[in-house]
Amino acid sequence: MGKICLKGLKFKAYHGYYDVEREQGNLFEVDITVKTNFHKAAVDDELSYTIDYEDLYSIIKEEMDKSSKLLEHVVQLIVDRVLDELKGVKWVEVILSKLNPPIKGDCERAIVSLKKRSDD
C-alpha cells in the first residue's frame, strides 16, 4: 500500500453559514491523501495502475465550485465522490481550511477534516 497526496490546493469559493460569505466568497485550501495499492504502477510505470492526480483535483474543484453552508458538508461530498468514483482507493482523508474565517478575533484558518475507509 502507498499514499498519494495533493497539498495546498487553493480555491476562491463561496462556502459559509452567512449569506455574505456565500455572496463574496473566501479563500480556501484543500489537502487530500488517498491510500491505494500502486505497486503495479511503480513496477510497470503506467498511470492506469494508480490514482491520477488530475482525477482527484477534478473532484475537489467541482465540489469547491458549489456553494455550501458548512465545510463539513463539503468534505463529506469530496470523500464520498473519491471513494465512489476512483477505483482502488482504500481510504481518503480531506482537510479543508477556510482562510481568515469571519469570527470576532484573529484566526488564520478554520479547519475541518474527514477520513473514511472504502468499507465504512
Rosetta blueprint (number, residue, H / E / L):
1 M L
2 G E
3 K E
4 I E
5 C E
6 L E
7 K E
8 G E
9 L E
10 K E
11 F E
12 K E
13 A E
14 Y L
15 H L
16 G L
17 Y L
18 Y L
19 D H
20 V H
21 E H
22 R H
23 E H
24 Q H
25 G L
26 N E
27 L E
28 F E
29 E E
30 V E
31 D E
32 I E
33 T E
34 V E
35 K E
36 T E
37 N L
38 F L
39 H H
40 K H
41 A H
42 A H
43 V H
44 D H
45 D L
46 E L
47 L H
48 S H
49 Y H
50 T L
51 I L
52 D L
53 Y H
54 E H
55 D H
56 L H
57 Y H
58 S H
59 I H
60 I H
61 K H
62 E H
63 E H
64 M H
65 D L
66 K L
67 S L
68 S L
69 K L
70 L L
71 L H
72 E H
73 H H
74 V H
75 V H
76 Q H
77 L H
78 I H
79 V H
80 D H
81 R H
82 V H
83 L H
84 D H
85 E H
86 L L
87 K L
88 G L
89 V E
90 K E
91 W E
92 V E
93 E E
94 V E
95 I E
96 L E
97 S E
98 K E
99 L E
100 N L
101 P L
102 P L
103 I L
104 K L
105 G L
106 D L
107 C L
108 E L
109 R E
110 A E
111 I E
112 V E
113 S E
114 L E
115 K E
116 K E
117 R E
118 S L
119 D L
120 D L
